[in-house]
Amino acid sequence: MADIIYPFKKYNYKVTIDGTEAAGFSEVSAPDITVDPIEYREGNMAGKTPGKQPGILKYSNVTLKRGTTDSPLFMDWMTELKSGTVNRKTIVITLVDDEGKDSASWQLEKAWPTKYTAPDFNATSNEVAIESLELVCEGITRTM
């Protein structure tokens, strides 16, 4: 009888920024890669449907969310952009199995922030204040 292989659970993960675990994140949106098809047809092609070939690769934005603390990590990175400096970093999102071992990783190449969102405020709420940082990147690679 074949062994049952269970898929990994999505609640146990870590994020490193340039090789350092700079913060814990409560939520990380999944990166995706899209290739737009290019349709073409030559005048002497048989059939009535166009040929298709791959076009430009596009990488989705990734959003990191965390509880607001005294760490200025997100704001400092955004402030650098105001001065005209684009500090691109390598972000690695690693899924961890139940035994604490790294099981799958996605590397975002040349990432930089495009949007910072401060937490919303509500005097009648007892929720944690969450801030978020949306990143753009120039490549996504599955490394494990």
Number of C-alpha atoms within 10 A of each C-alpha: 3 4 5 6 6 6 7 13 11 9 11 13 21 19 22 16 15 12 11 10 12 13 15 14 16 14 15 18 12 12 18 12 12 11 12 12 13 12 12 10 13 8 5 6 10 9 8 7 10 13 13 12 11 10 12 10 12 15 17 17 20 19 19 19 18 19 16 15 11 5 10 10 12 20 14 10 18 20 11 13 14 9 8 8 11 15 13 16 16 16 23 23 20 21 21 19 17 10 6 10 10 15 13 15 18 18 21 25 17 17 23 23 23 15 13 17 13 13 15 9 11 9 5 6 8 7 9 12 15 18 18 21 22 19 19 19 23 15 18 20 13 12 11 11
